[in-house]
Amino acid sequence: MTISLLPPLAVYEVIGILGFALYVTNYSLLTTRCLSSDCLAYFTINLVAASCVLMGLMASFNLASAMLQIFWVAMSLVGILVRLRARHQTPV
């Protein structure tokens, strides 16, 4: 028997709020130029944030929000792949 401090749905809500906090932090770092939109970290944080918010939607599903998070996950993966590919290409 396991003892849980939070009900199962509350755990998903906490994960969703973590995603929100990551989005806000990432955007704040971008706005204050502490982070560049061309760096890998920007897209990695967006990927994690979108994934967390998407998991948070399991507690209270919203199709439009889910579609938006899936878009952010996909675009973050594209951004990461583009930057990784650019790192591994050798200059001519």
N, C-alpha and C positions, 0 to 999 in steps of 0.2 A: 504494500500500500504506500503510495507516495503522497506527500503533503505539499500542496501548492499554495503559494501566497496570493496568487491571482487566478481568477477563473480563466478558463481557456480563451474565451473571446477577448478578455482584457489584455492578454499577452499580445494578441494581434494588434490591438489598438496601440499598445506601447511601442511595438515595432513600427507602426505607421507614423506615430509621433516622432520617433527617431529619424525616419525618412524625411519628414518635414524639417526637422532641425538640421539635417545634412544639406537639404536644398537651400535653406536660408543661409547657413554658414558658407556654403559654396558660392552662392550669389554675392554675399557680402564680401568675401575674399576677392571675387572677380571685380566687383565695383570699386573696391579700395586699392585695386592693382597689386594685391598681395599674391594673387594667382593669375596666371595668364590662361585665356581660353584656348591657347595652342598647346598647353602642357597636358601630359598624360593624366596627372592627378585630377584635373578638372573633370575629365570624362569618367574617371574611375569613381569619383565621389558622386557624380550624377547617376551612374549605374547603380551604385549601392543605395542611394536615396530613392530612386525609382523602384527598385526591388523591394525596399522596406515599405514604401507606401502601397505597393501592389499587394504585399502580404497583409498589410493593415486593412485592406479592403475586404479581407475574408471575414472580418467582424461585422462590417456593414457595407455590402457590395453596392457599387455604383458603376454602371457600364461605361459612362462617359469618362469617368476618372480612371477606370481600368484601361480603357483604350489609350488614354493619354500617357499612362505609366508604361504601357507596352511600347508605345512610340519612343519614349525617352530611353528605355532599355535598349531598343534597337539602334537608335541614333548614337547612344553612348558607346555601344559595341563597335559601330562603324568608326566613330572617332578614335577609339582605342586602336583598332586594327590599322587605320590609316597612319597613325603616329608610330606604331610599332614597325610597320612596313617601311616608313621613311627612315627610321633609325637604322635598319638593317641594309639599306641600299648603300652601295659604295659610290662615292663621287667619281665621275669620269675625268 
